[in-house]
Amino acid sequence: MAEELVGNALVGQSGGPTAVINASVAGVIAEALNNSEIEEIYGTLNGVLGILQEDFIDLASESQQAIRALKHTPGAALGTCRYKLKKQADFERVLEVFKAHNIRYFFYIGGNDSQDTADKISKLAAEQGYDLRVIGIPKTIDNDLPVTDHCPGYGSVIKYISTTVREIACDNDAMGQHDLVQIVEVMGRNAGWIAAGAALAKRKDHPHDAPHIILLPEVAFSQEKFIADVQRVLKREKSCMIVVGEGLIDADGNYVSAAEATDAFGHAQLGGAADFLQSLVEQNIPGIKARTVKLGMAQRAAAHAGSKTDADEAYLAGQAAVKAAIAGESDVMITLLRGDHDHYTVETGLAPLSDIANGVKKLPREWINEDGVSMNHQFLRYAQPLIQGETAVPYDNGLPLFAKLEKVRVEKQLPGYDL
């Protein structure tokens, strides 16, 4: 048995939201309320920014109705950020705030960079002898965190994209006369998990269904092969649908489209792969109508097409984080482990935060067919279970109802802090 640690808990969200990131918050709250060691459960507004600014809310004061509604609400209900703790003073400030509010349990929901932040906070607390248990909770539609089988958020994004591809395919079939190319651009900076997920739109035993071409960062892009692939599809089909990940790279490892601007973590601002491909098609294949669809933020906010499996697992990860912390674990992230059964099962595990921080899990090359533009049965067997079930979203007057937190502020104890 772990030594009992009595104090307050803090949960935060970081990075790009997903359709189920709030379900993890709901899981944390529900489990925290069941443990007497946790006296108060706070939320930090806008991730580490809220910690630096001592901007906390009292989650125990929220209604049970609002907490339940988090399970089907997209976006980040606590607010999020892409702020990087840059200097030692930032980390010192985090611990100062934790001490002022007797924060003994810290749960951080986020991706690669967020788990790196959590790892550094945990290690500084240990150095200073401050008893703090830090647990990371996985989140990313990119599905590129190491160690975990998959990430909460991924199942919902590929369910939405596959649904959208099927819908657009119906429109294309009506309009195309072997002269229409439709290019759908999806997210995915360094790995092709999201674009690959579009393969689920194909019906079993219908290999010619859309999408006809899937372009992934794992496969170097060749203009000549691309044009030949499009022409081959148009000879056979009334239209050609292409799904492209925003992180598509050429043979030299350069993004085919990237802005000069970078975010706080030094990542290139992507977007424009679809426009690049549209120009290529129009310049190289006369008489073709090339159209683009850029799903943008819609793909990670589409709770109306969310996966029940995904939402349930996000909630489970939140619960597991609290259970692990109460059991004495720290400086670890919750992982999802797939059972070795014919039917899909999942359980949670733990991995050191340092094993997660800043790592990237690529789509296995053996899951991509030899043509480089389609997925094989190994990927389909992996992805299919993750999109099962529909999230129950309540509607009012024809539109979905989402959670709105009251956000009762916790009284500040310290002077302000200059970022």
C-alpha positions in Angstrom: 0.0 0.0 0.0 1.2 3.5 -0.9 1.6 6.0 1.8 -1.5 8.1 2.1 -1.1 11.6 0.6 -3.8 14.1 1.5 -4.2 17.2 -0.5 -5.8 18.8 -3.5 -5.8 17.7 -7.1 -5.4 19.7 -10.2 -6.3 18.7 -13.8 -5.4 20.6 -17.0 -5.7 20.3 -20.7 -3.0 21.1 -23.3 -2.5 21.2 -27.0 -5.1 20.8 -29.7 -8.5 19.6 -28.4 -10.3 16.4 -29.5 -13.9 15.3 -29.6 -13.3 13.4 -26.3 -10.7 15.3 -24.3 -13.4 16.5 -21.9 -14.4 12.9 -21.2 -11.0 12.4 -19.6 -11.7 15.4 -17.3 -15.1 13.9 -16.4 -13.3 10.6 -15.5 -10.8 12.4 -13.3 -13.5 14.3 -11.5 -15.7 11.2 -10.9 -12.8 9.2 -9.5 -11.3 12.0 -7.5 -14.7 12.6 -5.7 -14.5 8.9 -4.6 -11.2 9.3 -2.8 -11.0 10.9 0.6 -7.3 11.6 0.2 -8.2 14.2 -2.4 -9.8 17.1 -0.6 -10.5 19.6 -3.5 -10.5 19.0 -7.2 -9.4 22.1 -9.2 -9.1 22.7 -12.9 -6.4 25.0 -14.4 -7.6 27.3 -17.1 -5.6 27.1 -20.3 -3.1 24.4 -19.1 0.2 25.6 -17.7 -0.7 29.2 -18.5 -3.4 28.8 -15.8 -0.9 27.5 -13.4 1.5 30.3 -13.9 -1.3 32.8 -13.6 -2.9 30.9 -10.6 -6.1 30.8 -12.6 -8.0 27.8 -11.1 -11.6 26.8 -10.9 -13.4 24.6 -8.4 -14.6 21.5 -10.3 -16.4 20.0 -7.3 -18.8 23.0 -7.4 -19.9 22.1 -11.0 -23.3 20.4 -11.3 -23.4 16.6 -12.0 -25.3 17.4 -15.1 -22.5 19.6 -16.4 -19.9 16.9 -15.6 -21.9 14.2 -17.4 -22.2 16.5 -20.4 -18.5 16.7 -20.7 -18.5 13.2 -22.0 -20.1 14.3 -25.3 -18.7 17.9 -25.5 -15.9 18.8 -27.9 -13.2 21.4 -27.5 -11.3 21.8 -24.2 -13.8 22.8 -21.5 -10.9 24.0 -19.2 -9.2 25.9 -22.0 -5.9 24.8 -23.5 -2.6 26.3 -24.6 0.5 25.6 -26.6 2.6 27.6 -24.1 6.1 26.2 -23.5 7.6 26.6 -20.0 10.8 28.3 -21.2 12.9 29.2 -18.2 13.7 27.8 -14.8 11.6 30.6 -13.2 8.5 29.2 -14.9 9.0 25.8 -13.3 9.8 27.4 -9.9 6.5 29.3 -10.3 4.6 26.2 -11.0 5.8 24.6 -7.7 5.2 27.8 -5.8 1.6 27.8 -7.0 1.2 24.1 -6.2 2.5 24.7 -2.6 0.2 27.7 -2.1 -2.8 25.5 -3.0 -1.6 22.3 -1.5 -1.7 20.6 -4.9 -0.5 17.0 -4.3 -2.0 15.4 -7.4 -1.5 16.8 -10.9 -3.2 15.3 -14.0 -2.2 16.7 -17.4 -4.1 15.7 -20.5 -2.1 16.2 -23.6 0.2 14.9 -26.3 4.0 14.6 -26.7 5.0 18.1 -25.6 2.5 18.1 -22.7 3.9 14.9 -21.3 7.4 16.4 -21.5 6.1 19.4 -19.5 4.6 17.1 -16.9 7.8 15.1 -16.7 9.8 18.2 -15.9 7.4 19.4 -13.3 7.5 16.0 -11.6 11.2 15.8 -11.6 11.6 19.3 -10.1 9.1 18.5 -7.4 11.2 15.4 -6.5 14.4 17.5 -6.5 12.9 19.9 -4.0 11.4 17.2 -1.8 7.8 18.3 -2.5 5.5 15.3 -2.4 3.6 15.5 -5.7 2.1 12.8 -7.8 2.0 13.6 -11.5 0.1 11.5 -14.0 -0.2 12.1 -17.7 -3.3 11.3 -19.6 -2.9 10.7 -23.3 -4.7 12.9 -25.9 -4.1 13.4 -29.5 -6.0 12.9 -32.7 -2.6 12.3 -34.4 -2.3 8.9 -32.6 1.4 9.3 -32.5 2.3 8.9 -28.8 4.8 6.1 -28.2 4.1 3.0 -26.0 0.3 3.3 -25.9 -1.6 1.2 -28.5 -3.7 4.2 -29.5 -4.7 7.6 -28.1 -8.1 8.9 -27.0 -9.3 11.3 -29.7 -8.1 9.1 -32.6 -11.1 6.9 -33.0 -13.5 9.8 -33.2 -11.5 11.7 -35.8 -11.2 8.8 -38.1 -14.9 8.0 -37.7 -15.7 11.5 -38.7 -13.3 11.5 -41.6 -14.5 8.2 -42.9 -18.1 9.3 -42.7 -17.3 12.5 -44.5 -15.4 10.6 -47.2 -18.4 8.4 -47.8 -20.7 11.4 -48.0 -18.5 13.3 -50.4 -18.1 10.1 -52.5 -21.9 10.0 -53.1 -21.8 13.6 -54.3 -18.8 12.9 -56.6 -20.5 9.9 -58.1 -23.4 12.1 -59.0 -21.2 14.8 -60.6 -18.2 13.1 -62.1 -17.8 11.9 -65.7 -14.2 10.6 -65.4 -13.1 14.2 -65.0 -13.4 15.1 -61.3 -10.6 14.9 -58.7 -11.6 15.6 -55.1 -8.8 16.2 -52.6 -9.5 16.0 -48.9 -6.9 17.4 -46.6 -6.7 16.1 -43.1 -4.4 16.7 -40.1 -1.3 14.7 -39.2 2.0 16.5 -38.8 4.5 13.7 -38.7 2.5 10.5 -39.0 -0.2 9.3 -41.3 -2.5 7.8 -38.8 -5.4 10.2 -39.5 -5.2 10.0 -43.3 -4.8 6.2 -43.1 -8.1 6.1 -41.1 -10.0 7.3 -44.2 -9.5 3.7 -45.6 -12.3 2.6 -43.2 -14.7 4.4 -45.6 -14.2 1.6 -48.1 -16.9 -1.2 -47.9 -15.6 -4.7 -47.4 -15.0 -6.4 -50.8 -15.4 -3.1 -52.6 -11.7 -2.2 -53.4 -12.7 0.5 -55.8 -14.6 2.6 -53.2 -13.3 6.0 -52.3 -10.8 7.1 -51.1 -8.8 5.9 -54.2 -5.5 7.5 -53.1 -4.2 8.1 -49.6 -1.0 10.1 -49.3 0.9 9.7 -46.0 4.0 11.3 -44.5 5.5 7.9 -44.2 5.7 7.5 -48.0 7.9 10.1 -49.8 5.8 11.9 -52.4 6.6 11.6 -56.1 4.8 14.0 -58.5 5.2 11.6 -61.4 3.7 8.6 -59.6 0.9 10.8 -58.2 -0.2 12.0 -61.7 0.0 8.4 -63.0 -2.1 7.1 -60.1 -4.8 9.8 -60.6 -4.9 9.0 -64.4 -5.2 5.3 -63.6 -8.2 5.9 -61.3 -10.0 8.3 -63.7 -9.9 5.7 -66.5 -11.8 3.3 -64.2 -14.0 5.6 -62.0 -16.2 8.6 -62.6 -14.2 10.5 -60.1 -11.0 10.2 -58.1 -10.9 11.0 -54.4 -7.6 11.7 -52.7 -7.0 12.0 -48.9 -3.8 13.7 -48.0 -2.2 14.3 -44.6 -1.0 17.8 -44.0 2.5 16.6 -43.2 3.1 15.1 -46.7 6.9 15.2 -47.5 9.0 14.8 -50.6 11.9 12.5 -51.3 14.2 15.1 -49.6 12.2 15.0 -46.4 10.7 18.5 -46.9 7.0 19.3 -46.4 5.3 19.8 -49.7 3.6 22.8 -48.1 4.6 24.6 -44.9 4.5 28.2 -43.8 7.6 29.9 -42.5 5.9 30.5 -39.1 6.3 28.0 -36.3 4.5 27.5 -33.0 5.8 27.8 -29.5 7.4 24.3 -29.7 9.1 25.1 -33.0 6.7 23.0 -35.2 6.1 24.2 -38.7 2.7 25.6 -39.4 1.2 23.2 -41.9 -1.8 23.4 -44.3 -1.9 23.7 -48.0 -1.1 20.2 -49.2 -4.5 20.0 -50.9 -3.9 23.2 -52.8 -0.5 21.9 -53.9 -2.0 18.7 -55.2 -4.8 20.7 -56.9 -2.3 22.7 -58.9 -0.4 19.6 -59.9 -3.5 17.9 -61.2 -4.7 21.0 -63.1 -1.3 21.6 -64.6 -0.6 18.0 -65.7 -4.0 16.5 -66.6 -6.0 18.7 -69.1 -9.8 18.9 -68.8 -9.9 17.8 -65.2 -11.9 19.6 -62.5 -9.9 19.4 -59.2 -11.7 20.4 -56.0 -10.4 20.6 -52.4 -12.0 20.0 -49.0 -10.0 21.1 -46.0 -11.6 19.7 -42.8 -9.4 21.8 -40.5 -10.7 22.2 -37.0 -14.0 20.4 -37.9 -12.3 17.0 -37.8 -11.3 17.3 -34.2 -14.5 19.0 -33.0 -17.0 16.7 -34.6 -18.7 15.2 -31.5 -21.8 14.5 -33.5 -19.9 11.8 -35.3 -17.9 10.7 -32.3 -17.0 7.2 -31.4 -18.5 5.8 -28.2 -15.5 3.5 -27.8 -13.3 6.5 -28.0 -15.3 8.5 -25.5 -15.5 5.5 -23.1 -11.8 5.0 -23.3 -11.0 8.7 -22.7 -13.2 8.6 -19.6 -11.5 5.3 -18.5 -8.0 7.0 -18.9 -9.1 9.8 -16.6 -10.3 7.4 -13.9 -7.2 5.3 -14.2 -5.0 8.3 -13.7 -6.6 9.0 -10.3 -6.4 5.4 -9.3 -2.7 5.2 -10.2 -2.0 8.4 -8.3 -3.8 7.2 -5.2 -1.9 3.9 -5.4 1.4 5.9 -5.2 2.4 6.1 -8.9 3.9 9.3 -10.3 5.9 10.6 -13.3 3.9 8.1 -15.6 1.3 8.4 -18.3 -1.7 6.2 -18.6 -1.5 3.9 -21.7 -4.2 1.9 -23.5 -3.3 -1.8 -23.9 -5.2 -3.9 -26.5 -6.2 -7.4 -25.4 -5.0 -10.4 -27.3 -8.4 -11.7 -28.2 -10.6 -12.2 -31.3 -13.0 -9.6 -29.9 -11.6 -6.1 -29.0 -10.8 -5.4 -25.4 -8.7 -2.7 -23.8 -7.2 -2.1 -20.4 -4.9 0.6 -19.0 -1.3 0.5 -18.2 1.5 2.9 -17.2 4.6 4.2 -19.0 7.3 6.6 -17.7 6.6 10.1 -18.9 10.2 10.3 -20.2 9.4 7.4 -22.6 6.5 9.5 -24.1 8.0 13.0 -24.1 8.7 14.3 -27.6 8.6 10.9 -29.2 6.6 10.1 -32.4 5.1 6.8 -33.3 5.0 6.3 -37.0 2.4 4.3 -38.9 4.0 0.9 -39.5 5.2 0.6 -43.1 4.0 -3.0 -43.3 0.4 -1.7 -42.8 0.7 0.2 -46.1 0.2 -1.6 -49.4 3.0 -1.9 -51.9 1.3 0.8 -54.0 2.0 3.3 -51.2 -1.4 4.9 -51.5 -3.7 2.3 -49.7 -3.9 0.5 -46.5 -4.0 -3.3 -45.9 -6.0 -5.6 -43.7 -3.5 -5.2 -40.7 -4.4 -1.5 -40.5 -8.1 -2.1 -40.9 -8.0 -4.7 -38.2 -6.3 -2.2 -35.9 -8.5 0.8 -36.6 -12.0 -0.7 -37.0 -12.7 -1.4 -33.3 -11.8 2.2 -32.4 -14.8 3.7 -34.3 -17.5 1.5 -32.9 -20.6 2.9 -31.3 -22.1 6.4 -31.4 -21.7 9.1 -28.8 -25.1 10.0 -27.4 -25.3 13.7 -27.9 -28.5 15.3 -26.7 -30.3 17.8 -29.0 -32.3 20.9 -28.3 -34.4 22.6 -31.0 -32.5 20.6 -33.6 -29.0 21.4 -32.5 -26.6 19.5 -30.1 -26.3 20.6 -26.5 -22.8 20.8 -25.0 -21.5 21.4 -21.5 -21.0 24.9 -20.2 -19.1 25.0 -16.9 -19.8 27.6 -14.3 -16.1 28.1 -13.7 -16.2 29.2 -10.0 -12.7 30.7 -9.5 -10.4 29.6 -6.7 -9.1 32.5 -4.7 -5.5 33.4 -5.6 -2.9 33.2 -2.9 0.2 34.7 -4.6 1.3 37.9 -6.3 0.9 38.0 -10.1 3.6 36.5 -12.5 5.0 38.1 -15.6 5.1 35.6 -18.5 
